[in-house]
Amino acid sequence: MKVIILNSGIGSRLEEYTDNDTLKEMEDDKKSFAIFYLNLKPTQAFIHDILSYGPEVAILTPNNLKEKISSEAKRIARKNA
């Protein structure tokens, strides 16, 4: 799974979901973001944590997780409209 973190400082919170062997960070010196490659099975706690980042995070792959995050964010927005 690829997770792009627009604020690379918050990426360290991902460590609780995986071990150091599967968490790989690639920073782009020209832009202010980092891409994390994780090998994990997303739990509900992981999804809630990703949602807590708000617009500071984007899931690049897999598509089913992108859709789940998007759906949950829309549900939250409708409830609070």
C-alpha positions as CSV (number, residue, x, y, z in Angstrom):
1,M,0.0,0.0,0.0
2,K,1.2,3.5,-0.8
3,V,0.3,6.3,1.6
4,I,1.2,9.9,0.7
5,I,1.6,12.2,3.7
6,L,1.6,15.8,2.9
7,N,3.2,16.7,6.2
8,S,6.1,14.3,6.6
9,G,6.3,14.9,10.4
10,I,3.1,13.0,11.0
11,G,4.2,9.9,9.2
12,S,5.9,8.5,12.4
13,R,2.4,7.7,13.7
14,L,2.2,5.0,11.1
15,E,4.9,3.0,12.8
16,E,2.4,1.5,15.3
17,Y,0.7,-0.3,12.4
18,T,3.8,-2.0,10.9
19,D,7.4,-2.8,11.7
20,N,10.5,-1.1,10.5
21,D,11.1,-3.7,7.8
22,T,7.8,-2.8,6.0
23,L,7.6,0.9,6.6
24,K,9.6,2.7,3.9
25,E,9.6,6.4,3.6
26,M,10.6,8.3,0.4
27,E,10.9,12.0,0.7
28,D,10.9,14.5,-2.1
29,D,13.3,17.3,-1.4
30,K,11.6,19.5,-4.0
31,K,8.2,19.1,-2.4
32,S,6.9,19.0,1.1
33,F,5.6,15.5,1.3
34,A,6.7,11.9,2.0
35,I,5.5,8.7,0.5
36,F,5.2,5.7,2.8
37,Y,5.1,2.1,1.6
38,L,3.3,-0.1,4.1
39,N,2.7,-3.8,4.2
40,L,-0.3,-4.3,6.4
41,K,-3.9,-5.3,6.6
42,P,-5.8,-2.1,7.3
43,T,-7.8,-2.3,10.5
44,Q,-10.6,0.0,11.6
45,A,-8.2,1.7,13.9
46,F,-5.8,2.4,11.0
47,I,-8.7,3.8,8.9
48,H,-9.7,6.1,11.8
49,D,-6.1,7.2,12.2
50,I,-5.8,8.0,8.5
51,L,-9.1,10.0,8.6
52,S,-7.8,11.9,11.6
53,Y,-5.1,13.4,9.3
54,G,-7.8,15.1,7.3
55,P,-6.4,16.7,4.1
56,E,-2.8,16.0,5.2
57,V,-2.9,12.5,3.8
58,A,-3.9,10.6,0.6
59,I,-4.0,6.9,0.0
60,L,-2.5,6.1,-3.4
61,T,-3.1,2.4,-3.4
62,P,-4.9,0.1,-3.0
63,N,-8.1,1.4,-4.6
64,N,-10.5,-0.5,-2.2
65,L,-8.9,1.4,0.8
66,K,-9.1,4.7,-1.1
67,E,-12.8,4.1,-1.7
68,K,-13.4,3.1,1.9
69,I,-11.6,6.2,3.2
70,S,-13.5,8.4,0.8
71,S,-16.9,6.9,1.6
72,E,-16.3,7.3,5.4
73,A,-15.2,10.9,4.9
74,K,-18.3,11.7,2.9
75,R,-20.5,10.0,5.5
76,I,-18.9,12.2,8.2
77,A,-19.4,15.3,6.1
78,R,-23.1,14.5,5.5
79,K,-23.7,14.0,9.2
80,N,-22.1,17.3,10.1
81,A,-23.6,19.4,7.3
